[in-house]
Amino acid sequence: MNEILFLKVNEETELKYLSLNDASILFNLIEKNRSYLRQWLPWLDHNKTIEDSVNFIKKCIHGYQVKNELSLAIAYKNNFSGMLSFHEIDSSLKLAKIGYWLDQDLQKNGIIYNSCKQFIQYGFENLKLEKIEISCATENMPSNAIAKKLKFKFNKMNPKSEWNYDHYKDINLYLMTKEDWHKLTS
C-alpha cells in the first residue's frame, strides 16, 4: 500500500490516517455515540477506556503496515466525526470489506456517502482491489441505504451471522466489483 495521510472528499470532509494522538478524540466520540452505535456494532465493549482506543489505533497501524487493513478517520469541518475502514483486506482475492460509522448528530448530510465514494475509488485504483463488500444488519436501515445508494449489488442475507452482545443479527451482504464501479463512475 502506498503511504496515505489523507484523502480529500470535498470542501468540508477529509479522510485522515489515525495517529496515537487521536486516541482521546476517538474515545470521546465513541463515548458520545455509544448507545447509538451499540445497536449495530459488536465491538463497543472492547473500547471502554482511552487505552482501549490507543490499542485500537495500534492495531490499525499494524494492519496498515502488513497490508491487511486501512482505517481512516472522517474529519468533517476539521472535527473527528467517525471512521471508515477497509478491514479484512485479502490481497490474494483482491477483496476488502468496508465498514463505517458516523457521529449520530451528523447523519443525513451525505458525509458517509461521499466519503465512501472517495474511499472506494481509492481502493480500486490505489490498492488494486477487484471487489469490495459491505455487510450490515438487516435492521440497520441507514447502512443498508448507503450500500444501495452507492449501487452495491445485494448478494445475500446471512441469518444470525453476527453476535451483538446478547443476540444474533441477520446480516445483509452487498458487493461491488471494480468493473461495475468503473461503469458507474465513467
Backbone as numpy.savetxt, mean C-alpha at the origin, in Angstrom:
# Nx Ny Nz CAx CAy CAz Cx Cy Cz
16.61 -2.99 -7.44 15.77 -1.81 -7.44 16.65 -0.58 -7.44
16.25 0.37 -8.21 16.99 1.64 -8.23 16.69 2.41 -6.96
17.62 3.26 -6.56 17.41 4.09 -5.37 16.23 5.03 -5.62
15.34 5.10 -4.67 14.18 5.98 -4.77 14.01 6.70 -3.44
13.92 7.99 -3.48 13.67 8.75 -2.28 12.24 9.27 -2.25
11.72 9.67 -3.39 10.32 10.07 -3.45 9.82 10.04 -4.89
8.50 9.93 -5.01 7.82 10.05 -6.29 6.81 11.18 -6.17
6.86 12.09 -7.08 5.88 13.19 -7.07 4.60 12.68 -7.72
3.50 12.78 -7.00 2.21 12.35 -7.51 1.51 13.52 -8.20
1.45 14.64 -7.50 0.88 15.88 -8.04 1.37 17.02 -7.15
0.79 18.19 -7.31 1.27 19.36 -6.54 1.10 19.20 -5.04
0.14 18.36 -4.61 -0.14 18.22 -3.18 0.41 16.95 -2.56
0.78 15.97 -3.38 1.08 14.63 -2.85 2.40 14.10 -3.38
3.18 13.53 -2.46 4.43 12.83 -2.80 4.46 11.50 -2.07
5.19 10.56 -2.63 5.46 9.28 -1.98 6.92 9.33 -1.56
7.18 9.12 -0.27 8.53 9.28 0.26 9.00 8.01 0.95
10.28 7.74 0.78 10.90 6.61 1.45 10.96 6.87 2.94
10.67 5.87 3.74 10.69 6.00 5.20 12.11 5.99 5.75
12.32 6.77 6.78 13.57 6.69 7.53 13.21 6.45 8.99
14.19 6.07 9.79 13.93 5.82 11.21 13.42 7.08 11.92
13.75 8.24 11.38 13.26 9.50 11.97 11.75 9.65 11.83
11.13 8.85 10.97 9.68 8.94 10.75 8.88 8.09 11.74
9.53 7.36 12.62 8.84 6.39 13.48 7.76 7.03 14.34
8.05 8.15 14.98 7.03 8.74 15.86 5.87 9.31 15.05
6.15 9.87 13.88 5.09 10.40 13.02 4.19 9.25 12.55
4.82 8.15 12.11 4.07 6.97 11.68 3.22 6.43 12.83
3.83 6.28 13.99 3.10 5.74 15.14 1.91 6.64 15.49
2.11 7.95 15.51 1.02 8.87 15.87 -0.12 8.81 14.86
0.20 8.65 13.59 -0.86 8.53 12.58 -1.61 7.21 12.73
-0.88 6.14 13.01 -1.54 4.85 13.26 -2.44 4.98 14.49
-1.91 5.58 15.54 -2.68 5.73 16.78 -3.97 6.53 16.53
-3.86 7.60 15.78 -5.02 8.44 15.46 -6.08 7.64 14.70
-5.65 6.72 13.85 -6.57 5.97 12.98 -6.77 4.53 13.42
-6.30 4.19 14.60 -6.28 2.79 15.05 -7.65 2.11 14.94
-8.69 2.69 15.47 -9.99 2.01 15.46 -10.51 1.85 14.03
-10.30 2.84 13.19 -10.73 2.72 11.79 -9.92 1.63 11.07
-8.60 1.69 11.17 -7.74 0.73 10.46 -7.96 -0.69 10.96
-8.29 -0.83 12.23 -8.47 -2.15 12.83 -9.59 -2.94 12.14
-10.54 -2.25 11.53 -11.60 -2.94 10.80 -11.06 -3.79 9.66
-9.95 -3.33 9.06 -9.49 -3.92 7.81 -8.10 -4.52 7.86
-7.23 -4.00 8.71 -5.82 -4.40 8.68 -5.46 -5.23 9.90
-4.90 -6.42 9.69 -4.67 -7.34 10.80 -3.38 -7.11 11.59
-2.64 -6.05 11.30 -1.33 -5.87 11.93 -1.30 -4.83 13.04
-2.42 -4.24 13.39 -2.43 -3.14 14.37 -1.91 -3.57 15.74
-2.14 -4.81 16.13 -1.65 -5.27 17.42 -0.13 -5.44 17.44
0.50 -5.38 16.27 1.96 -5.47 16.19 2.61 -4.08 16.15
1.79 -3.05 16.29 2.32 -1.69 16.29 1.64 -0.89 17.39
2.09 -1.13 18.62 1.49 -0.48 19.78 2.39 0.54 20.46
3.66 0.64 19.98 4.61 1.59 20.57 5.44 2.22 19.44
6.11 3.29 19.78 7.01 3.91 18.80 8.11 2.92 18.41
8.56 2.13 19.35 9.58 1.11 19.04 9.07 0.10 18.01
7.78 -0.23 18.08 7.20 -1.11 17.06 7.25 -0.45 15.68
7.01 0.86 15.63 7.11 1.57 14.36 8.55 1.62 13.86
9.51 1.77 14.79 10.94 1.71 14.42 11.24 0.36 13.79
10.77 -0.71 14.43 11.02 -2.06 13.90 10.35 -2.27 12.54
9.16 -1.72 12.36 8.49 -1.80 11.06 9.33 -1.10 9.99
9.82 0.09 10.30 10.63 0.83 9.33 11.92 0.07 9.02
12.53 -0.53 10.04 13.73 -1.34 9.80 13.41 -2.50 8.86
12.26 -3.13 9.07 11.82 -4.22 8.19 11.63 -3.71 6.76
11.04 -2.53 6.61 10.85 -1.94 5.28 12.19 -1.66 4.61
13.12 -1.11 5.36 14.44 -0.81 4.81 15.13 -2.10 4.37
15.06 -3.12 5.22 15.67 -4.41 4.86 14.98 -5.00 3.62
13.65 -4.95 3.57 12.92 -5.47 2.42 13.30 -4.76 1.13
13.53 -3.47 1.23 13.97 -2.70 0.07 15.37 -3.13 -0.36
16.24 -3.35 0.61 17.62 -3.74 0.31 17.70 -5.12 -0.34
16.84 -6.04 0.09 16.86 -7.39 -0.49 15.87 -7.53 -1.65
15.24 -6.43 -2.01 14.38 -6.34 -3.20 13.12 -7.18 -3.13
12.54 -7.31 -1.93 11.27 -8.02 -1.85 10.14 -7.16 -1.28
10.40 -5.85 -1.14 9.40 -4.94 -0.61 9.78 -3.50 -0.97
8.77 -2.66 -1.15 8.99 -1.22 -1.29 7.82 -0.53 -0.61
8.09 0.12 0.50 7.07 0.81 1.27 7.40 2.30 1.30
6.41 3.11 0.93 6.59 4.55 0.89 5.50 5.24 1.70
5.87 6.32 2.35 4.91 7.15 3.06 4.19 8.04 2.05
2.92 8.23 2.28 2.15 9.19 1.49 2.22 10.53 2.23
2.76 11.53 1.56 2.83 12.88 2.14 1.86 13.76 1.36
0.83 14.20 2.04 -0.19 15.07 1.44 -0.05 16.45 2.07
0.18 17.45 1.24 0.42 18.81 1.71 1.54 18.82 2.76
2.59 18.06 2.47 3.79 17.95 3.31 3.56 17.28 4.65
2.42 16.63 4.84 2.14 15.92 6.09 2.04 14.42 5.83
2.67 13.63 6.67 2.58 12.18 6.60 1.11 11.82 6.75
0.56 11.09 5.75 -0.88 10.85 5.70 -1.27 9.39 5.54
-0.32 8.51 5.26 -0.65 7.10 5.07 0.54 6.36 4.49
0.29 5.14 4.05 1.34 4.28 3.51 0.87 3.61 2.21
1.84 3.36 1.35 1.61 2.65 0.10 2.78 1.70 -0.07
2.49 0.43 -0.31 3.57 -0.57 -0.34 3.39 -1.58 -1.46
4.52 -2.00 -2.00 4.58 -3.26 -2.73 5.15 -4.23 -1.71
4.33 -5.09 -1.20 4.82 -6.10 -0.27 4.80 -7.44 -0.99
5.64 -8.31 -0.55 5.75 -9.62 -1.19 6.11 -9.51 -2.66
7.14 -8.75 -2.99 7.61 -8.70 -4.37 8.28 -10.03 -4.69
7.78 -10.69 -5.71 8.33 -11.97 -6.16 9.05 -11.72 -7.47
10.36 -11.62 -7.42 11.13 -11.28 -8.63 11.07 -12.38 -9.68
10.93 -13.64 -9.27 10.88 -14.71 -10.27 9.57 -14.67 -11.06
8.48 -14.30 -10.41 7.19 -14.17 -11.10 6.94 -12.75 -11.61
7.82 -11.82 -11.21 7.65 -10.39 -11.54 6.26 -9.91 -11.09
5.94 -10.27 -9.85 4.65 -10.00 -9.25 4.84 -9.27 -7.93
3.98 -8.29 -7.68 3.97 -7.62 -6.37 2.53 -7.47 -5.92
2.37 -7.46 -4.60 1.07 -7.19 -4.01 1.13 -5.77 -3.47
0.12 -5.00 -3.80 0.09 -3.60 -3.37 -0.87 -3.46 -2.19
-0.46 -2.66 -1.23 -1.31 -2.36 -0.09 -1.25 -0.88 0.21
-2.31 -0.37 0.82 -2.37 1.07 1.08 -3.33 1.34 2.23
-3.04 2.42 2.93 -3.99 2.94 3.90 -3.75 4.45 4.02
-4.79 5.16 4.41 -4.76 6.62 4.46 -5.49 7.10 5.70
-5.03 8.20 6.25 -5.71 8.87 7.35 -7.19 8.99 6.98
-8.04 8.54 7.87 -9.48 8.53 7.60 -10.01 9.93 7.26
-9.44 10.97 7.87 -9.90 12.34 7.63 -9.58 12.84 6.22
-8.68 12.17 5.51 -8.27 12.62 4.18 -8.87 11.81 3.05
-9.69 10.85 3.38 -10.25 9.99 2.35 -11.25 10.75 1.49
-11.46 10.22 0.30 -12.39 10.78 -0.70 -11.86 12.06 -1.32
-10.52 12.21 -1.33 -9.89 13.35 -1.99 -9.04 12.92 -3.19
-9.09 11.64 -3.54 -8.31 11.13 -4.67 -6.86 10.85 -4.33
-6.49 10.94 -3.07 -5.09 10.78 -2.67 -4.61 9.36 -2.94
-5.35 8.37 -2.49 -4.94 6.97 -2.70 -5.00 6.63 -4.18
-6.04 7.01 -4.86 -6.16 6.70 -6.29 -4.97 7.26 -7.07
-4.69 8.54 -6.90 -3.59 9.17 -7.63 -2.23 8.61 -7.22
-2.07 8.33 -5.93 -0.81 7.76 -5.45 -0.61 6.36 -6.02
-1.67 5.56 -6.02 -1.59 4.21 -6.59 -1.24 4.25 -8.07
-1.84 5.15 -8.81 -1.53 5.26 -10.25 -0.04 5.50 -10.46
0.53 6.43 -9.72 1.96 6.74 -9.86 2.82 5.56 -9.43
2.44 4.92 -8.34 3.19 3.80 -7.79 3.14 2.58 -8.72
1.97 2.32 -9.28 1.81 1.20 -10.22 2.67 1.45 -11.46
2.63 2.65 -11.97 3.46 3.01 -13.12 4.94 2.76 -12.80
5.35 3.18 -11.60 6.73 2.96 -11.17 7.04 1.46 -11.12
6.10 0.69 -10.60 6.31 -0.75 -10.49 6.50 -1.42 -11.84
5.68 -1.05 -12.80 5.80 -1.66 -14.12 7.03 -1.17 -14.87
7.33 0.11 -14.77 8.44 0.67 -15.54 9.80 0.46 -14.88
9.90 0.77 -13.61 11.20 0.75 -12.94 11.54 -0.58 -12.27
10.53 -1.24 -11.71 10.78 -2.52 -11.06 10.60 -3.69 -12.02
10.13 -3.39 -13.22 9.94 -4.41 -14.27 8.96 -5.50 -13.86
7.94 -5.11 -13.10 6.90 -6.05 -12.73 6.05 -6.39 -13.94
5.47 -7.57 -13.95 4.54 -7.99 -14.99 3.11 -8.03 -14.48
2.94 -8.20 -13.15 1.61 -8.30 -12.55 1.62 -7.63 -11.18
0.51 -6.99 -10.86 0.31 -6.40 -9.53 -1.05 -6.85 -9.03
-1.10 -7.28 -7.76 -2.33 -7.73 -7.14 -2.77 -6.76 -6.05
-4.07 -6.62 -5.92 -4.67 -5.93 -4.78 -5.59 -6.94 -4.11
-5.43 -7.09 -2.81 -6.38 -7.92 -2.07 -6.97 -7.06 -0.96
-8.28 -7.17 -0.80 -8.95 -6.39 0.24 -10.20 -7.14 0.71
-10.56 -6.88 1.94 -11.75 -7.50 2.51 -12.97 -7.18 1.67
-13.83 -8.16 1.50 -15.02 -7.94 0.68 -15.87 -6.79 1.20
-15.86 -6.58 2.53 -16.68 -5.51 3.12 -16.00 -4.14 3.06
-14.73 -4.10 2.69 -14.00 -2.84 2.65 -14.32 -2.12 1.33
-15.45 -1.45 1.32 -15.93 -0.82 0.09 -14.96 0.22 -0.47
-14.35 1.08 0.36 -13.41 2.05 -0.21 -12.23 1.39 -0.92
-11.67 0.33 -0.35 -10.53 -0.33 -0.96 -10.94 -1.06 -2.24
-12.08 -1.71 -2.23 -12.59 -2.35 -3.44 -12.86 -1.32 -4.53
-13.36 -0.15 -4.13 -13.64 0.91 -5.10 -12.35 1.40 -5.76
-11.26 1.48 -5.00 -9.98 1.90 -5.57 -9.53 0.89 -6.62
-9.59 -0.40 -6.30 -9.19 -1.44 -7.26 -10.01 -1.33 -8.55
-11.30 -1.11 -8.41 -12.17 -1.01 -9.59 -11.89 0.28 -10.37
-11.69 1.38 -9.67 -11.42 2.65 -10.34 -10.09 2.61 -11.10
-9.13 1.86 -10.55 -7.84 1.69 -11.23 -7.93 0.69 -12.39
-9.11 0.08 -12.56 -9.39 -0.88 -13.65 -8.68 -2.21 -13.46
-8.38 -2.58 -12.19 -7.89 -3.91 -11.92 -9.02 -4.90 -12.21
-8.67 -6.06 -12.69 -9.67 -7.09 -12.98 -9.92 -7.92 -11.73
-11.20 -8.12 -11.43 -11.56 -8.99 -10.32 -11.15 -10.40 -10.70
-10.37 -11.04 -9.84 -9.87 -12.38 -10.10 -10.73 -13.43 -9.38
-10.84 -13.26 -8.06 -11.65 -14.21 -7.29 -11.84 -13.70 -5.88
-12.80 -14.34 -5.19 -13.01 -14.08 -3.78 -12.50 -15.30 -3.02
-11.62 -15.05 -2.07 -11.08 -16.12 -1.23 -11.82 -16.10 0.10
-12.69 -17.09 0.35 -13.43 -17.09 1.61 -12.53 -17.35 2.81
-12.81 -16.62 3.87 -12.13 -16.80 5.16 -10.62 -16.94 5.00
-10.01 -16.03 4.26 -8.57 -16.17 3.97 -7.69 -15.21 4.76
-8.28 -14.37 5.60 -7.46 -13.49 6.43 -8.03 -13.45 7.84
-7.16 -13.70 8.81 -7.57 -13.62 10.22 -7.44 -12.17 10.67
-8.52 -11.63 11.18 -8.53 -10.23 11.61 -8.93 -10.16 13.08
-7.97 -10.45 13.97 -8.08 -10.35 15.42 -8.94 -11.44 16.05
-10.22 -11.51 15.67 -11.10 -12.50 16.30 -12.03 -13.19 15.31
-11.80 -12.96 14.04 -12.65 -13.58 13.03 -11.93 -13.60 11.67
-12.42 -14.45 10.80 -11.89 -14.51 9.43 -12.63 -13.52 8.55
-11.91 -13.03 7.56 -12.51 -12.15 6.56 -12.39 -12.79 5.18
-13.42 -12.59 4.37 -13.36 -12.98 2.97 -12.59 -11.89 2.23
-11.73 -12.29 1.31 -10.85 -11.35 0.62 -11.11 -11.39 -0.89
-11.28 -10.22 -1.48 -11.35 -10.09 -2.94 -9.94 -9.92 -3.48
-9.65 -10.59 -4.57 -8.35 -10.49 -5.21 -8.52 -9.88 -6.59
-7.77 -8.81 -6.84 -7.80 -8.10 -8.13 -6.41 -8.18 -8.75
-6.35 -8.12 -10.08 -5.09 -8.27 -10.79 -4.99 -7.25 -11.93
-3.78 -6.71 -12.09 -3.46 -5.85 -13.23 -2.18 -6.39 -13.86
-2.19 -6.58 -15.17 -0.97 -6.97 -15.87 -0.34 -5.73 -16.47
0.95 -5.82 -16.74 1.67 -4.72 -17.36 1.04 -4.38 -18.71
0.70 -5.40 -19.47 0.09 -5.19 -20.79 -1.23 -4.43 -20.67
-2.09 -4.85 -19.74 -3.37 -4.16 -19.55 -3.16 -2.73 -19.07
-2.18 -2.51 -18.19 -1.89 -1.17 -17.69 -1.49 -0.25 -18.83
-0.62 -0.74 -19.71 -0.17 0.09 -20.83 -1.32 0.40 -21.79
-2.24 -0.52 -21.96 -3.42 -0.24 -22.79 -4.27 0.86 -22.18
-4.39 0.84 -20.85 -5.21 1.84 -20.15 -4.56 3.21 -20.14
-3.24 3.25 -20.09 -2.54 4.53 -19.88 -1.91 5.11 -21.14
-2.02 4.42 -22.25 -1.41 4.97 -23.47 -2.42 5.69 -24.33
